């Protein structure tokens, strides 16, 4: 019997059957044209939210130029925010005040709205890799890519790309350490266990959460 099911809105259930509604599979609660979420990526908020997309990425709109791409098996803690390029203000002139934002009328066209985003300069898509853990109240800034297996410390402000299997923390976030040596990281990125069939992942979760890279590699070769 396999208990992991990416189609469950509430993936966490206590032994008595109680669903923990503060924990959600993001793929099941987000329907946004600029956000994509991989299977089994979850978010825990202390409160049950009505609109997860607008809470997590409050400045990402249907006409935004950038996207938020979240991989598989990502773990996102309470209060995390993704600040996308649409939040930027134009900085080439004397004032950064966004006058155009407050002059929209029923005649304002979608092309004019896109031009507002273009004026503030799009920094590109925000990409969160697979098996990433993002800690409490962390903020991810525009255009950042976070590599597979990275860990983002609580209350960090991430302004630059994070390498795979690296721990970062602070404001601005800086590398604390690499989780493993370079050769192990290279092997993990080749194995990509998150792309295995869910039956294999369930059956061999102890190997996946263990620290025997040879056993994990053999499993990947033999599946």
N, C-alpha and C positions, 0 to 999 in steps of 0.2 A: 504494500500500500504506500503510494507516494503522497506526501503531504504538501510539498511545494506546488503551488498553483498560481501562476502569474495572472490569471484572470480574476482572482479574488480581490475585491476592493479593499477588504480588511484582512490582511494576511496573517495577523497575529491573533491566536485564539487560546484562551486559558484552558486548563484541563476540564473545567466544568462547562466548557462550551461558550463562555462569554467572549464576544468579539471585542478587541481593543480598537475602538473607532478613531483613536488619535493616531494610529499607524495605518498608512494607506499605501497601496501600490500606485505610484504616480501615473503609470500608463492608464489606469482605470479611472482616474479622476481629472485628468487634464485632456482637454480637447481644444488645442490652440494651434493656429496655422503656422506659427513660428517656433513651436516647441516640439521636439521629438524625445521620447523616453524609451529606453530599452527595458526588457523584461526583468522583473524582480527588483527593480530599483524602488526603494521605499522612502517615505518621509514621515517623520514623527513630529507632530506639533502638540503642545500641551492642550490645545483646544481643537475641537472639530471645526474645520473651515468650510465655508460655502464655495469659495473660489480659490483653488490651490494655485492656479496659474498666475493670477494677479497678485497673490501674496508672495510667491517665490520670485517672480520676475515682474515687479510692478511697473516697469517702464517699457515692457515689450508689447507692442501693439500689432494689429493685423497688417498694418502698412510699414512696420519697421523694416529696416534694411538688413538687420542681422537676425540670427537664430540662436536658440539655446538647444544644444544637443547633449543629452544625458545618456550614458552607456548603460550596460547591464549590471545588475547587482550593486548599484550605487546606494550608499547609506547616508541619508541626509537628516541631520538633527534639527531640533526646534530652532526657529529664528533665523535660519540660513536665508540669505537674499542674494539673488543674481542681478547685478546692476548692469544692464545692457546699454549699448551705445545710444539708444533713443533717449537716455537720461542726460546725455551730454549737452552742453551749451556751446554755441559758436564762440571761439576765443580769438579770432583773427582781428577783431575790431577793438575800439576803446571800451565798449561795454559788453558784458556777457548777458545782459538782461534779454530774455526770450520774448520780445514784444509780439512776434507773430503768433505765439501760443494763445494770446488773449485777444486776438483780432479775428478769430474765425467766425464765420456766419454760415447760414444755410447755403450760401453760394460758394463756399470754400471747396475746392476740388481735391480729389485724392492726389493729383499731381502736385498741388501746392503743399499738401501735408508731407509728401515724400521729400519735397524740396527743403522743408524744415529739417528733416532728419539728415539730409545731405549736407546742409550748412554746418551741422555740428560734428561732421566727420564720423563715418562708420568705422569702427575699429575691428570689424569682422565678427564672425560667429564665436560664441562661447561654447567650448567643447569640454565636457566632463567625461573622462574615460571610464573604463569598466572597473568594478570592485574598488571604487573610491569611497573613502569615508570622510565626510565633511562635518566637522564638529559644531557644537552649539553656537548660534549667533554669528557664524562666519559670514563674511561678505566677499563675493567674487566680483571683481570689476570687469569692465568691458573688454572683449577680445581675448580673454584668458583661455588657455588650454591647460587642463589638468590631466596628467598622464595616468595610465592604468595603475591601480594599486596604490595610489598616493593617499596620504592622510593629511587633512587640513585641521590644524588645532582650533580649539574653541576660541571664538571672538577674533579670529584672524581676519585681516583684510588682504586679500590676494590680488596684487596688481600686476604680476608677471606670471608667465607660464611656469608650471610645476612639472618637473621631470617624473617619469614613472617610478613608482615604489620609493617615493621621497616623502619625508615628513617635514611640513613647514608650519610655522606658527609666528604670531606677532602682527604688529601694524607698523609698517607694511610687513607682510609675511616673508620670512627668510628661512632658508633650509636649516633644519635642526640636525637631520641625519638622513642617510640612505637606509632603507629598511634591510637591505641585503647587499652583498658584494656585487660588483658589476657583472660577473659571470652568471650568478644566480638570476639577476634581473633579466639578463639577456635570454636565459632559458625560459623564465616565466612568461616573457612577452611572446615567445615562440609557442609555448604550450597553449595559452589562451583558454584556460579551463572554462571560462564563462560561455564559450561557444559550444561546449559539449552538450549532448542530449541531457535533458533534465533527469532521466532515469540514472544515468551515469553519475551525475552530480550528487543526487540523493544517495546512491549506493556507496559512493566513495567520498563523502563529505569529510570524513576524518582525515583522509589523505590531503584534501584540498586545504583544510584548516591546520594541517600539521606543518612540519618543517623539514621533510625529507624530499628534497628536490628530485633525487633519483627515482623514488617511488612515484612521484607525480608525473615525471617524464615518461616512465614506463607505462603508466596508465594511459597517458595520451597516445602513445605509440600503439598500444594494444586494443584500444577501443574500436 
